[in-house]
């Protein structure tokens, strides 16, 4: 074969030869060369350095940031799992990990249908449940400041302002747990290992247990599905013991005690462990307040 400088073929050396060798066949010549190792090592170092730079922001984003003394900011755009808040001069929109509350309208019909199917309720009931969840959240978070833990992970959303995934501490409980306990949310969405170090799978198990308890007690949307909950329709009950009544407004002071045998109308949960109640007072006036769920027959 005549020599043609425009034709060249390079192949790897055989396994028995040095792995750093390449054999180039150009025309009728067979040449062996060894590449510059310093260049190879430089390329590898550059590659590792770039990988480190790419990984570093992800590792940093995984750290929890604790924001104390955060205050709820009322807005018509909040719902049962997302709300606005402020801390000093900073303002935020937070979206809860682990849970998803029904929509408060039907702008996203397919999503509402999926949420309704989860609880076994109609679309109208799901929207009603979403509204009740938003009202419950508003009442709870308006009472006092709370602590937010966030990694500033982008939760997207309809607002122009950034929305971040977060876990909210109310006293010694996580807000996600309280919402599940009340039957206002489904177990769905982005999850993570909680700030207290509880393994993610263990926390899911804890939420599933709370959800089962909410079902058994017909709370929230589970009560709508069974027709036995306070959200299906107001229930008229007769008290079986002397029952304290508290104001519906913070700081929820004790306003009086109803005697055993008194008839009241029980409504929706207003805060953890309490339900709204309407009755005719001993003085003959209609009154609405809160009573503890444990006091109900």
Phi, psi and omega in degrees: 000123181294149180292130178228109184296342180277348179258127175212147179222123180248130179229156179290151177293159180292159182302335181281345182266169179304130183294340179274357180272145169234142181253121180252130178250115179237111182063235181258018179254146178237105185249143176245132177223155177244121182294162180287111183296330181296323178292319180299315180294325179295319179295318179296319179297318179297319179299312180296323180295317179295320177299319179297318180294327179287324182283327185304312179298324180295316180297320180294323183292341183281350180282137178282139171249128180263126177244110180266165178054042176277140181244142178290140178241112183299139180202147179287351183266357182281158174221202186282349180230004182214137183201166178262149182209166178218153176217113188056239182264359182269142178239147186220162163236125182245144176236130185287143169286159168077331190233160179218119178270148177301152178294156179264002175206184184247037175296330179241079188301321181295320179294317180296321178297319178296318179294319179296318179298324181301317182269347183076036180237172177282166177300319180297318179293323179297316178295319177298317178296321177297321178294317178296322177297318179295319179295318179297316179297318179301314180296315183295311186282342180284342187292317182198170181291164184215175182250135181245136173244125182217153173251008181058033174284134185291121179260004182054204182132172185280340184283156174288336178282147179294144178240134185242142172291145183203163169240134188248129179260121176246103187065241178250017181239151172276140181300323179302320179295317182297321180292320177296318181301325181274355180076027183263348186224158172260157177277103187192144174121192182288139180231168181197170174285124182301159182300335181278002176089002177299128178304144185303317181293327177293321180293321175302318180298320179298317180293321178296323177296317178295323179296318179298321178295321178296321177297312183298328182262008175055046181269149173056227182291337175294326176290326176296319182294320183274342184077011184245000184267167180294341181270348178291314175191154178301141182247135175267123181228157176252123182294140182256001178205166176298126190234120176291143177240135183244156178294144178285343182260144176304143007271024175058053181289155175290128182250346179165183181225131177267140181283161174301140180094355182281139181268132181225162174250118185266132180248214187279162174298139180254331178197168185307120176087002183231150176233151175286149181215138178238138183201167173267120183290162177305337179276358178094007180255146177284136183222143176237130179210200180240142172230156180286140181299328181293343180273351182282143179290000000 
